Amino acid sequence: MTLAFIGIGNVGFAIAHNLEQKGYNIIVANDNPNSQSVQKALTQNPNFKVLPVQEAIEASEVTFLATPFHVNEDLLKGLDFQGKPLVDCSNPVGAGISHGLDSKVSGSEKVQEWAPTAHVVKAYTIYGFENFSNPEYLNAKEKPAMLMAGNDSDAKHKVTSIIEASGFYAKDVGALDQALHLEHMTLLWVKMVRRDGHHPHFMWAYLEK
Ligand SMILES: NC(=O)c1ccc[n+]([C@@H]2O[C@H](COP(=O)([O-])OP(=O)(O)OC[C@H]3O[C@@H](n4cnc5c(N)ncnc54)[C@H](OP(=O)(O)O)[C@@H]3O)[C@@H](O)[C@H]2O)c1
């Protein structure tokens, strides 16, 4: 399967590198192939290809959005996602590690509004990027959970297989309005680790009986 990544910094690279090693074809979607993060990513993984954003979307089955939230509106305007899944890893973060949209609406619902031709699935967001390249714990019975939310079941089905291939237990938590709560989970993790000094390689498991 071919995946496109808009944004190949901390988050985009960790996910893309993990998945490339599992056999996925990775296209870095950037209209400026000379950008710093693109060049760094290509040095670290020469198997990545680079295409302009619209061409990358057309050449891929699923696109990831791993950009600073504030660039998304301009970036997404005019792109045609052709009804394909768009995995939103971005988070609106405000002052003092608060929700950047005042918790009134999720960033992913705004992304869906700005990318009406995509089926947006929120995923790869509730932990720091350190956990996305290799989420395996050798002696653990359970895999860490990756929670996702979205309105389209076919899109979530595709994203489930990608999440599982990357080493997580995939849990669908419902429709895209649940993304707001995933964004708050991200803020919880970020405050615990970046502010309060908890270990950056901690994640949560989903247990059910
Ligand atoms: N850091 C974390 O632990 C973490 C965890 C979960 C989610 N997130 C969220 O994930 C997103 C990315 O975070 P990050 O830490 O990966 O950021 P980052 O390392 O700064 O990478 C950002 C990427 O976005 C690209 N970009 C910036 N402006 C762009 C534009 N106008 N058009 C196209 N591409 C653009 C950059 O490319 P250039 O080099 O071309 O500028 C770069 O590849 C953020 O929304 C963040 O809140 C972060």
The ligand as an ORCA input file, in Angstrom:
! r2SCAN-3c Opt
* xyz 0 1
  N       5.658     16.307     18.526
  C       4.845     15.405     19.057
  O       5.249     14.627     19.956
  C       3.440     15.281     18.548
  C       2.676     14.142     18.875
  C       1.399     14.007     18.345
  C       0.901     14.989     17.487
  N       1.665     16.099     17.217
  C       1.129     17.080     16.263
  O       1.659     16.699     14.984
  C       1.890     17.862     14.177
  C       3.347     17.870     13.711
  O       4.203     17.926     14.834
  P       5.778     17.687     14.653
  O       6.349     17.666     16.025
  O       6.023     16.557     13.737
  O       6.210     19.053     13.914
  P       7.574     19.358     13.110
  O       8.650     18.418     13.533
  O       7.802     20.816     13.227
  O       7.208     19.004     11.569
  C       6.250     19.749     10.887
  C       6.215     19.310      9.445
  O       5.180     20.076      8.799
  C       5.718     20.662      7.609
  N       5.059     21.947      7.322
  C       5.074     23.073      8.078
  N       4.362     24.046      7.480
  C       3.901     23.522      6.324
  C       3.103     24.028      5.265
  N       2.617     25.284      5.284
  N       2.829     23.203      4.224
  C       3.311     21.925      4.188
  N       4.070     21.393      5.168
  C       4.357     22.181      6.218
  C       7.196     20.859      7.909
  O       7.867     20.919      6.660
  P       8.975     22.043      6.302
  O      10.295     21.510      6.713
  O       8.831     22.147      4.829
  O       8.580     23.296      7.042
  C       7.499     19.583      8.672
  O       7.745     18.509      7.778
  C       1.505     19.064     15.050
  O       0.191     19.453     14.734
  C       1.570     18.525     16.485
  O       0.687     19.192     17.355
  C       2.912     16.256     17.704
*
